[in-house]
Amino acid sequence: MNPLTRIGGRAVDRALGLRAAAVPYLVRPNVTVPMPDGVALLGDHYRPAGPDRPRPVVLIRSPYGRSGLEGLVFAAPLARRGFQVFIQSTRGTFGSGGQFRPFLSERADGVATVAWLRAQPWCDGQVSMAGGSYLGHAQWAVAPYVDPPLRSVSLNVTAAKMTAVFYEHGAPGMQNALNWTWAIGRQERGVLPNGLPGPRQLARMRRALRKVPLQAADVDVAGAPVPFWRDFVEHASPGDEFWANADHDRADLTRLPPVSMVTGWWDLFLPGQLRDYTAIRAAGVPARIIVGPWLHADPGELKAVTRQDIAWLDHNLRGGPPPPGAPVRVFLQRAGTWLDLQEWPPPAAVGTAYHLRARGGLSLGAEPGDAAPGTFVYDPADPTPSAGGPLLLRPAKQANNAAIEARPDVLTYTTEPLPASQDLVGPVRARIFVRTDRQYADLFVRVCDVDGKGVSRNVVDGIRRLCPQTVPATDVMVGDDGILAVDVELYPTAYRVHAGHRIRVQISGGAFPRFARSLGTGEPFGAATRALRCRFEIYHDSRHPAHVLLPVLP
């Protein structure tokens, strides 16, 4: 390790909040790994300087390159602490052969790479995996299937069921998908994979998000077709088997090694990751999770990922002490404190039903009496906008919702000022009774925190896409009047609503451009060009006890 590398390593360690470490290491670049189909993948091998003896290996599989930011943030900090690391470019990226079709080939390539590593004289047979986001997906694609099992995994900011992130309860997450399309479509043309788009690029993205049809939006933002975008728009139908290799939520979880997780309350993978954690613990696998106040790839999230990965690998590969603290550590937002829990969700949290009332009220207590339904019309030509939320690019997280709540296509229901603070810690759900004059529609529900000055900030939200293919299986038809009882899963949270604040529920027919518009016609998502307005009736009376269920922690 030359002096410049050592100085740069110290700077990276400081940026990541790590104690200084300077174990000398060597890097062997561009190591070829043959795949069963004849394609060759490239990797960089980091090993401690000195005698070349068999050691455990930390495998990192990434589509974002090896020598740039990925190597600096994920591989080199581990190498400086004496770990042997193999960071590999996934198929079709940064010199690896084949075509990059995200999420489709990681299982076969990953399992083959682990077998190749174990056959190398410098590997003692013990292999762990680490990393976050797509690097976490690459771990899900290997860990339940490889034999013998891995020593440990760090399933950070990722989820076993990737399609639940692409299509949130059926609604395509268009803005995040197009932002990622821009990043991967340009990353090998001299643009940093995690770089931020400039004003001109953002303007191109805004235009691309509004165009119809959507198949060629990738060309608008990336300058050329991007296979992921074409797959995303062409395979959006519920249950499309095209994505079978992308989802691992039905894998045998008992085959997983010990699991470490880090994520954020504003990370797009959060709901799936917390479901995964609960299922992994139920399968009897040792697991830990940290949830902080972070957006996807926030500096704070990257710091937590790196610190936790180092401690987890030291424990599982070298017999070091386990990371301190409870299995579940979550940040309580708007309280500035961390909670240590033994399980998720915390059993102490009480599901408290706030019922929608006439004239925009929201309250506890008995079910409401008779009341006329609230109504609005959703117009795809002037779609209800989104503000804040779990996005890949800022502005994200919390935002002032005043402009959205003033629109005629948004209904709001608000409590009186709270007499005492409420800590909401756990999953959030809503049951909304709705009738629409179109078979194809979206139902968007958002919970907001309204402060003493009247500023309404989003806390959690969720969406459901309604169509003939999904309604009979997932919703309850009420009587013969066409009213649906729609259960909406919102994001989970840990959040303090202070005394004197009010809780508000928003209901609308979409959140654009975060989610693709429902055009009301049933045409395929990527090819649709026609648009129809949709009238909504939201019922909240004694026969239709619409409510949001909030997890109040005593």
C-alpha positions as CSV (number, residue, x, y, z in Angstrom):
1,M,0.0,0.0,0.0
2,N,1.7,3.2,-1.2
3,P,1.7,6.4,0.9
4,L,-1.0,8.1,-1.3
5,T,-3.3,5.2,-0.8
6,R,-2.7,5.3,3.0
7,I,-3.5,9.0,3.1
8,G,-6.6,8.6,1.0
9,G,-7.6,5.7,3.2
10,R,-7.4,7.9,6.3
11,A,-9.6,10.5,4.7
12,V,-12.2,7.9,3.7
13,D,-12.2,6.4,7.2
14,R,-12.8,9.9,8.7
15,A,-15.6,10.5,6.2
16,L,-17.2,7.2,7.2
17,G,-16.8,7.9,10.9
18,L,-14.4,5.0,11.4
19,R,-11.4,4.7,13.7
20,A,-8.1,4.9,11.7
21,A,-6.8,1.5,10.5
22,A,-3.8,0.9,8.3
23,V,-3.2,-2.9,7.8
24,P,-1.1,-3.1,4.7
25,Y,-2.8,-4.8,1.8
26,L,-2.2,-5.7,-1.9
27,V,-4.7,-5.5,-4.8
28,R,-4.7,-7.9,-7.7
29,P,-7.0,-6.2,-10.3
30,N,-9.0,-7.8,-13.1
31,V,-9.2,-11.3,-11.9
32,T,-11.2,-13.4,-14.3
33,V,-13.9,-15.7,-12.9
34,P,-15.5,-18.1,-15.5
35,M,-19.3,-18.6,-15.4
36,P,-21.0,-21.9,-16.4
37,D,-22.3,-20.4,-19.6
38,G,-18.8,-19.3,-20.7
39,V,-19.1,-15.6,-19.8
40,A,-16.1,-14.2,-17.8
41,L,-16.7,-11.8,-14.9
42,L,-13.9,-9.5,-13.5
43,G,-13.1,-8.9,-9.9
44,D,-10.4,-7.2,-7.8
45,H,-8.7,-9.3,-5.1
46,Y,-7.7,-7.4,-1.9
47,R,-5.5,-9.4,0.5
48,P,-3.4,-8.6,3.5
49,A,0.3,-8.1,2.7
50,G,2.7,-10.8,3.8
51,P,2.5,-14.5,3.5
52,D,-0.2,-15.7,1.1
53,R,-2.0,-18.2,3.2
54,P,-5.7,-19.3,3.0
55,R,-8.0,-16.9,4.7
56,P,-11.8,-16.2,4.8
57,V,-13.1,-14.0,2.0
58,V,-15.6,-11.2,2.0
59,L,-17.4,-11.2,-1.4
60,I,-18.9,-8.0,-2.8
61,R,-20.8,-8.1,-6.1
62,S,-21.6,-4.8,-7.6
63,P,-22.9,-3.3,-10.9
64,Y,-21.3,0.1,-10.1
65,G,-17.6,-0.7,-10.7
66,R,-14.7,-1.8,-8.6
67,S,-12.0,0.8,-8.5
68,G,-14.0,3.9,-7.9
69,L,-16.5,4.8,-5.2
70,E,-17.5,1.2,-4.6
71,G,-13.9,0.2,-3.9
72,L,-13.2,3.2,-1.7
73,V,-16.4,2.8,0.4
74,F,-17.0,-0.9,0.5
75,A,-13.8,-2.9,-0.2
76,A,-10.8,-0.7,0.9
77,P,-12.1,0.0,4.5
78,L,-12.4,-3.8,5.0
79,A,-8.9,-4.4,3.6
80,R,-7.4,-1.8,5.9
81,R,-8.8,-3.9,8.8
82,G,-7.2,-7.1,7.7
83,F,-10.1,-8.7,5.8
84,Q,-9.5,-10.5,2.5
85,V,-12.0,-9.0,0.0
86,F,-13.1,-10.0,-3.5
87,I,-15.2,-7.2,-5.2
88,Q,-16.7,-8.4,-8.5
89,S,-18.4,-6.5,-11.3
90,T,-21.7,-8.1,-12.1
91,R,-22.5,-9.4,-15.6
92,G,-22.3,-6.8,-18.3
93,T,-20.7,-4.0,-16.2
94,F,-17.2,-2.6,-16.0
95,G,-15.4,-5.2,-18.1
96,S,-17.5,-8.3,-17.1
97,G,-18.9,-10.2,-20.0
98,G,-22.5,-10.6,-21.0
99,Q,-25.4,-8.1,-20.8
100,F,-26.5,-6.2,-17.7
101,R,-30.1,-7.2,-17.2
102,P,-30.5,-6.1,-13.5
103,F,-31.7,-8.7,-11.0
104,L,-32.1,-11.6,-13.5
105,S,-28.7,-13.4,-13.4
106,E,-27.3,-12.7,-9.9
107,R,-28.3,-16.1,-8.5
108,A,-26.5,-18.2,-11.1
109,D,-23.5,-15.9,-11.3
110,G,-23.3,-15.4,-7.5
111,V,-23.5,-19.1,-6.7
112,A,-20.8,-19.9,-9.3
113,T,-18.6,-17.1,-7.9
114,V,-18.8,-18.5,-4.4
115,A,-17.8,-22.0,-5.7
116,W,-14.9,-20.5,-7.6
117,L,-13.7,-18.6,-4.5
118,R,-13.8,-21.7,-2.4
119,A,-11.6,-23.5,-4.9
120,Q,-8.8,-20.9,-4.8
121,P,-5.7,-21.7,-2.7
122,W,-6.0,-18.3,-0.9
123,C,-9.5,-19.1,0.4
124,D,-10.0,-21.3,3.5
125,G,-13.6,-22.1,2.4
126,Q,-15.3,-19.4,4.6
127,V,-17.1,-16.8,2.6
128,S,-19.2,-13.9,3.8
129,M,-21.0,-11.2,1.7
130,A,-21.4,-7.5,2.4
131,G,-22.6,-4.3,0.8
132,G,-25.9,-2.5,0.4
133,S,-28.7,-1.7,-2.1
134,Y,-28.0,-3.7,-5.3
135,L,-25.0,-5.2,-3.5
136,G,-27.6,-6.4,-0.9
137,H,-29.8,-7.9,-3.6
138,A,-26.8,-9.8,-4.8
139,Q,-26.5,-11.3,-1.4
140,W,-30.2,-12.3,-1.4
141,A,-29.6,-14.0,-4.7
142,V,-26.9,-16.2,-3.2
143,A,-27.4,-16.8,0.6
144,P,-30.5,-19.0,0.6
145,Y,-29.1,-21.3,-2.2
146,V,-25.4,-21.8,-1.8
147,D,-24.1,-25.0,-0.2
148,P,-22.3,-25.1,2.2
149,P,-23.9,-21.9,3.6
150,L,-22.1,-18.6,3.8
151,R,-20.6,-17.5,7.1
152,S,-22.7,-14.3,7.3
153,V,-24.5,-11.7,5.2
154,S,-25.1,-8.0,5.5
155,L,-28.5,-7.4,3.8
156,N,-28.3,-3.6,3.9
157,V,-30.9,-1.3,2.3
158,T,-32.4,-4.0,0.2
159,A,-35.3,-6.5,0.2
160,A,-36.0,-10.1,-0.7
161,K,-39.0,-9.2,-2.9
162,M,-37.6,-6.7,-5.4
163,T,-40.7,-6.4,-7.4
164,A,-42.5,-4.9,-4.4
165,V,-40.1,-2.0,-4.7
166,F,-40.6,-1.7,-8.5
167,Y,-44.4,-1.9,-8.3
168,E,-45.6,-0.8,-4.8
169,H,-48.9,-2.7,-4.4
170,G,-49.2,-2.7,-8.2
171,A,-48.4,1.0,-8.8
172,P,-45.1,1.4,-10.8
173,G,-42.6,3.5,-8.8
174,M,-41.8,5.5,-11.9
175,Q,-39.7,8.3,-10.5
176,N,-37.2,6.1,-8.7
177,A,-37.0,3.7,-11.6
178,L,-36.2,6.4,-14.1
179,N,-33.7,8.1,-11.8
180,W,-31.9,4.7,-11.5
181,T,-32.2,4.2,-15.2
182,W,-30.3,7.5,-15.7
183,A,-27.6,6.4,-13.3
184,I,-26.9,3.0,-14.7
185,G,-27.4,4.1,-18.3
186,R,-24.6,6.7,-18.1
187,Q,-22.3,5.3,-15.4
188,E,-19.7,3.9,-17.9
189,R,-19.6,7.0,-20.0
190,G,-17.5,9.1,-17.6
191,V,-20.4,9.9,-15.2
192,L,-20.1,8.9,-11.5
193,P,-22.7,6.3,-10.8
194,N,-23.9,8.1,-7.7
195,G,-23.5,11.6,-9.2
196,L,-26.3,14.1,-9.0
197,P,-28.0,15.2,-12.3
198,G,-27.6,18.9,-13.1
199,P,-30.5,21.3,-13.9
200,R,-30.7,20.4,-17.6
201,Q,-30.8,16.7,-16.8
202,L,-33.5,17.2,-14.2
203,A,-35.5,19.1,-16.8
204,R,-35.2,16.2,-19.2
205,M,-36.3,13.8,-16.4
206,R,-39.4,15.9,-15.7
207,R,-40.3,15.9,-19.4
208,A,-39.7,12.2,-19.7
209,L,-41.9,11.4,-16.7
210,R,-44.9,13.2,-18.3
211,K,-44.6,11.7,-21.8
212,V,-46.8,9.0,-23.2
213,P,-46.1,6.3,-24.1
214,L,-43.3,5.6,-21.7
215,Q,-41.2,2.9,-23.5
216,A,-38.5,5.3,-24.7
217,A,-38.2,7.5,-21.6
218,D,-34.8,5.8,-21.0
219,V,-33.5,7.4,-24.3
220,D,-34.7,10.8,-23.1
221,V,-32.7,10.7,-19.9
222,A,-29.8,8.3,-20.6
223,G,-29.3,9.0,-24.4
224,A,-29.7,5.3,-25.3
225,P,-32.0,2.4,-24.5
226,V,-31.4,0.9,-21.1
227,P,-32.5,-2.7,-20.7
228,F,-33.8,-2.3,-17.1
229,W,-36.2,0.4,-18.1
230,R,-37.6,-1.6,-21.0
231,D,-38.0,-4.6,-18.6
232,F,-39.6,-2.3,-16.0
233,V,-42.3,-0.9,-18.4
234,E,-42.9,-4.1,-20.3
235,H,-43.4,-6.5,-17.3
236,A,-45.5,-4.4,-14.9
237,S,-48.5,-6.8,-14.9
238,P,-49.3,-8.4,-11.6
239,G,-47.5,-11.8,-11.2
240,D,-45.4,-11.4,-14.3
241,E,-43.1,-14.5,-14.2
242,F,-40.4,-12.5,-16.0
243,W,-39.2,-11.3,-12.5
244,A,-39.1,-14.7,-10.9
245,N,-35.3,-14.5,-10.5
246,A,-35.5,-11.1,-8.9
247,D,-37.7,-12.2,-5.9
248,H,-36.4,-14.3,-3.1
249,D,-39.1,-13.9,-0.5
250,R,-40.2,-17.5,-0.9
251,A,-36.7,-18.9,-0.4
252,D,-35.9,-21.3,2.5
253,L,-34.9,-18.7,5.1
254,T,-33.6,-21.4,7.5
255,R,-30.6,-21.7,5.1
256,L,-29.5,-18.2,5.7
257,P,-26.4,-17.5,7.8
258,P,-26.4,-14.8,10.5
259,V,-27.8,-11.6,9.1
260,S,-27.0,-8.0,9.7
261,M,-29.3,-5.2,8.3
262,V,-29.1,-1.4,8.1
263,T,-31.8,0.8,6.6
264,G,-33.5,4.2,7.0
265,W,-37.1,5.3,7.6
266,W,-37.0,7.1,4.2
267,D,-35.3,4.3,2.3
268,L,-37.4,2.9,-0.5
269,F,-36.6,-0.6,0.6
270,L,-37.8,-0.1,4.2
271,P,-41.2,-2.0,4.2
272,G,-39.7,-5.1,2.6
273,Q,-36.6,-5.0,4.7
274,L,-38.6,-5.0,8.0
275,R,-40.8,-7.8,6.7
276,D,-37.7,-9.7,5.8
277,Y,-36.2,-9.1,9.3
278,T,-39.4,-10.4,11.0
279,A,-39.5,-13.5,8.7
280,I,-35.7,-14.2,9.2
281,R,-36.1,-14.1,13.0
282,A,-39.2,-16.3,12.8
283,A,-37.1,-18.9,10.9
284,G,-34.7,-19.0,13.8
285,V,-31.8,-17.2,12.1
286,P,-29.7,-14.8,14.2
287,A,-30.3,-11.3,12.9
288,R,-29.9,-7.6,13.8
289,I,-31.2,-4.5,12.3
290,I,-30.6,-0.7,12.6
291,V,-33.1,1.8,11.2
292,G,-32.0,5.4,11.2
293,P,-33.5,8.7,10.0
294,W,-32.0,8.3,6.6
295,L,-32.8,8.5,2.9
296,H,-31.4,5.8,0.5
297,A,-27.6,6.3,0.3
298,D,-27.6,9.2,2.8
299,P,-24.1,9.8,4.3
300,G,-25.4,8.7,7.7
301,E,-26.8,5.5,6.2
302,L,-23.5,4.7,4.5
303,K,-21.6,5.3,7.7
304,A,-23.9,3.0,9.6
305,V,-23.6,0.3,6.9
306,T,-19.8,0.4,7.0
307,R,-19.5,0.4,10.8
308,Q,-22.0,-2.4,11.2
309,D,-20.5,-4.5,8.4
310,I,-17.0,-4.3,10.0
311,A,-18.3,-5.4,13.4
312,W,-20.4,-8.1,11.9
313,L,-17.6,-9.6,9.8
314,D,-15.1,-9.4,12.7
315,H,-17.6,-11.4,14.8
316,N,-18.5,-14.0,12.2
317,L,-15.2,-14.5,10.4
318,R,-12.6,-13.8,13.2
319,G,-14.4,-14.6,16.4
320,G,-14.6,-11.0,17.6
321,P,-17.3,-9.8,20.0
322,P,-20.8,-9.4,18.7
323,P,-22.0,-5.9,18.0
324,P,-23.3,-4.3,21.2
325,G,-26.9,-3.4,21.9
326,A,-30.3,-4.9,21.3
327,P,-31.2,-6.9,18.1
328,V,-33.4,-4.0,16.9
329,R,-32.2,-0.4,17.2
330,V,-34.5,2.3,15.7
331,F,-34.3,6.1,15.7
332,L,-37.4,7.8,17.0
333,Q,-37.9,10.7,14.6
334,R,-38.9,14.1,16.0
335,A,-37.7,12.9,19.4
336,G,-33.9,12.8,18.6
337,T,-33.4,9.5,20.4
338,W,-32.7,5.8,19.7
339,L,-34.9,2.9,20.9
340,D,-33.5,-0.5,21.7
341,L,-36.0,-3.2,21.0
342,Q,-36.0,-7.0,21.3
343,E,-38.2,-7.6,18.3
344,W,-40.0,-5.9,15.4
345,P,-42.7,-4.8,15.5
346,P,-42.6,-4.0,19.2
347,P,-45.4,-5.9,20.9
348,A,-46.1,-3.0,23.2
349,A,-47.3,-0.8,20.4
350,V,-51.1,-0.7,20.4
351,G,-52.9,-0.4,17.1
352,T,-55.0,2.7,17.6
353,A,-57.8,3.3,15.1
354,Y,-58.4,6.9,14.0
355,H,-61.7,7.0,12.1
356,L,-62.5,9.3,9.2
357,R,-65.4,11.6,10.1
358,A,-67.8,13.9,8.2
359,R,-66.6,17.4,7.4
360,G,-62.9,16.3,7.4
361,G,-62.7,15.1,11.0
362,L,-60.4,12.3,12.3
363,S,-60.9,10.9,15.8
364,L,-60.8,8.0,18.2
365,G,-63.8,6.3,19.7
366,A,-67.0,4.7,18.4
367,E,-67.6,4.2,14.7
368,P,-69.1,7.2,12.9
369,G,-72.8,7.7,12.3
370,D,-74.3,8.2,8.9
371,A,-72.5,10.7,6.7
372,A,-72.3,11.6,3.1
373,P,-69.2,10.3,1.2
374,G,-66.4,12.6,0.3
375,T,-65.9,12.9,-3.4
376,F,-63.2,14.1,-5.9
377,V,-62.2,13.6,-9.5
378,Y,-58.8,12.4,-10.5
379,D,-57.6,13.7,-13.8
380,P,-54.5,12.0,-15.4
381,A,-54.0,15.2,-17.5
382,D,-53.5,17.1,-14.2
383,P,-52.3,14.4,-11.8
384,T,-52.2,14.8,-8.1
385,P,-48.6,15.7,-7.4
386,S,-46.3,14.1,-4.8
387,A,-44.1,15.9,-2.3
388,G,-41.2,14.3,-0.4
389,G,-41.2,10.7,0.6
390,P,-38.7,7.8,0.0
391,L,-37.0,9.0,-3.2
392,L,-33.6,8.3,-4.7
393,L,-33.0,12.0,-5.4
394,R,-33.8,15.0,-3.3
395,P,-36.0,16.8,-2.4
396,A,-37.3,13.9,-0.4
397,K,-38.1,12.9,3.2
398,Q,-40.6,15.3,4.7
399,A,-42.1,18.3,2.8
400,N,-44.8,20.9,3.3
401,N,-48.0,19.4,1.9
402,A,-50.1,22.6,2.0
403,A,-50.3,23.0,-1.8
404,I,-51.3,19.4,-2.3
405,E,-53.9,19.5,0.4
406,A,-55.5,22.6,-1.1
407,R,-56.3,20.8,-4.4
408,P,-59.8,19.7,-5.2
409,D,-58.6,16.1,-5.9
410,V,-57.4,15.6,-2.4
411,L,-59.5,14.8,0.7
412,T,-58.1,15.5,4.2
413,Y,-59.2,14.3,7.7
414,T,-57.7,15.9,10.7
415,T,-57.7,15.4,14.5
416,E,-58.0,18.1,17.1
417,P,-54.7,19.1,18.7
418,L,-53.3,16.1,20.7
419,P,-53.4,16.5,24.4
420,A,-50.2,14.5,24.8
421,S,-47.4,13.4,22.6
422,Q,-47.8,10.1,20.8
423,D,-44.9,7.8,19.8
424,L,-45.8,5.8,16.7
425,V,-43.6,2.8,16.4
426,G,-44.5,-0.1,14.1
427,P,-46.5,-0.8,10.9
428,V,-49.2,1.6,9.7
429,R,-52.3,0.4,7.9
430,A,-55.5,2.0,6.6
431,R,-58.9,0.6,5.6
432,I,-60.6,2.9,3.1
433,F,-64.1,2.3,1.6
434,V,-64.1,3.6,-1.9
435,R,-66.2,3.5,-5.1
436,T,-64.9,4.6,-8.4
437,D,-66.5,5.0,-11.8
438,R,-63.5,3.3,-13.5
439,Q,-62.3,-0.2,-13.0
440,Y,-58.7,1.0,-13.1
441,A,-57.6,3.5,-10.5
442,D,-55.1,4.2,-7.7
443,L,-55.8,4.9,-4.1
444,F,-53.1,6.9,-2.3
445,V,-53.2,7.4,1.5
446,R,-50.8,9.6,3.5
447,V,-50.5,10.4,7.2
448,C,-49.2,13.8,8.1
449,D,-48.0,15.7,11.2
450,V,-49.6,19.1,11.4
451,D,-47.7,21.5,13.7
452,G,-48.9,24.4,15.8
453,K,-48.4,26.8,12.8
454,G,-50.5,24.6,10.5
455,V,-47.6,23.2,8.5
456,S,-48.5,19.6,7.3
457,R,-45.5,17.3,6.9
458,N,-45.8,13.8,5.6
459,V,-44.9,10.9,7.9
460,V,-45.8,7.8,6.0
461,D,-47.9,6.8,3.0
462,G,-49.0,3.9,0.8
463,I,-50.7,3.2,-2.5
464,R,-52.9,0.5,-4.0
465,R,-53.5,0.0,-7.7
466,L,-57.1,-1.2,-8.3
467,C,-57.9,-3.3,-11.4
468,P,-60.1,-6.3,-12.2
469,Q,-57.1,-8.6,-11.9
470,T,-56.3,-7.7,-8.3
471,V,-59.6,-6.6,-6.7
472,P,-61.3,-10.0,-6.4
473,A,-58.2,-11.5,-4.7
474,T,-57.2,-8.7,-2.4
475,D,-60.2,-6.5,-1.6
476,V,-63.6,-7.1,-0.1
477,M,-66.7,-6.1,-2.1
478,V,-69.3,-4.6,0.3
479,G,-72.9,-5.6,-0.6
480,D,-74.0,-5.1,-4.1
481,D,-73.3,-1.3,-4.3
482,G,-69.8,-1.6,-5.8
483,I,-68.1,-0.1,-2.7
484,L,-64.7,-1.7,-2.0
485,A,-63.1,-2.1,1.4
486,V,-59.4,-1.4,0.4
487,D,-56.7,-2.3,2.9
488,V,-53.7,0.0,2.3
489,E,-50.3,-0.8,3.7
490,L,-48.4,2.4,4.5
491,Y,-44.7,2.6,5.4
492,P,-43.8,1.6,8.9
493,T,-42.3,4.3,11.2
494,A,-40.9,5.4,14.5
495,Y,-42.1,8.9,14.9
496,R,-43.2,11.3,17.7
497,V,-46.2,13.5,17.1
498,H,-45.9,16.2,19.8
499,A,-48.6,17.4,22.0
500,G,-50.5,20.3,20.4
501,H,-49.9,18.8,16.9
502,R,-52.6,17.3,14.9
503,I,-52.7,14.0,12.8
504,R,-54.0,14.4,9.3
505,V,-54.9,11.7,6.7
506,Q,-54.8,12.5,3.0
507,I,-56.7,10.5,0.4
508,S,-56.2,11.0,-3.4
509,G,-56.0,9.1,-6.6
510,G,-52.3,9.2,-7.1
511,A,-48.9,10.7,-6.3
512,F,-47.2,11.8,-9.4
513,P,-44.4,11.5,-10.6
514,R,-43.3,9.2,-7.7
515,F,-45.8,6.7,-9.0
516,A,-47.0,6.4,-12.6
517,R,-50.4,7.8,-13.4
518,S,-53.3,5.5,-13.5
519,L,-54.7,6.4,-16.9
520,G,-58.0,4.6,-16.2
521,T,-58.0,2.5,-19.4
522,G,-56.2,-0.7,-18.5
523,E,-53.7,-0.4,-21.3
524,P,-50.2,-1.8,-20.6
525,F,-48.2,0.6,-18.5
526,G,-45.5,1.3,-21.0
527,A,-47.6,1.5,-24.1
528,A,-50.7,3.4,-22.8
529,T,-51.6,6.7,-24.5
530,R,-55.2,7.3,-23.7
531,A,-56.4,8.8,-20.4
532,L,-59.7,8.9,-18.6
533,R,-60.8,10.9,-15.6
534,C,-62.0,8.9,-12.6
535,R,-64.6,9.9,-9.9
536,F,-64.0,8.7,-6.4
537,E,-66.4,8.4,-3.5
538,I,-64.9,7.8,-0.1
539,Y,-67.3,6.4,2.5
540,H,-67.1,6.9,6.3
541,D,-70.3,6.0,8.0
542,S,-71.6,3.3,10.3
543,R,-71.6,0.7,7.6
544,H,-68.2,1.8,6.3
545,P,-65.9,2.5,9.3
546,A,-62.9,3.9,7.4
547,H,-59.9,4.4,9.5
548,V,-56.1,4.5,9.8
549,L,-54.5,2.1,12.3
550,L,-51.5,3.8,14.1
551,P,-49.0,1.9,16.3
552,V,-49.0,3.9,19.5
553,L,-46.2,3.0,21.9
554,P,-47.1,3.6,25.6
